[in-house]
Amino acid sequence: MNFIHGNGPRKDVCANCGVKMDLITKEEAANLYSNDVANARLNLVSRRWAPFFWIIVLWNAWFFFIKDVQIWNWVVFGALLIITLILPVLFLISTATYTAKMEKITPEFKRPDGH
């Protein structure tokens, strides 16, 4: 949850409640309140973490179905093992790209003085 900045009645008020109570406008809380920004962030986060979800699904598929097939057992096991070992490295390498993309979709926000 993101809070709006300020003193007095604006202190410790979330962006959504601040817009509803007319303490700030939607434009002032765009990076905290906008559905477009929220959808873009959710899309970016889901794209970043999706490979880990698929690795878990594929390991379960291998364990329950594929390991009993004689020919494909070791081929799929080797591929899953390689992907599982490479994925964390690629995850760490792509951190800068992820941060840059997250910064790009976030609207400009000037912090008030004193914050």
JOTA-V999605 format. One record per pair of residues at least 24 apart in sequence whose ideal C-beta (glycine too) atoms are under 6 Angstrom apart, sorted by the first residue. I is the first residue (numbers start at 1). GAP is how many residues later the second one is. If there is no record, write none. Layout:
i & gap
I & GAP
I & GAP
This chain:
i & gap
2 & 30
5 & 107
5 & 110
30 & 77
31 & 75
31 & 76
31 & 78
40 & 65
44 & 57
48 & 50
51 & 36
55 & 29
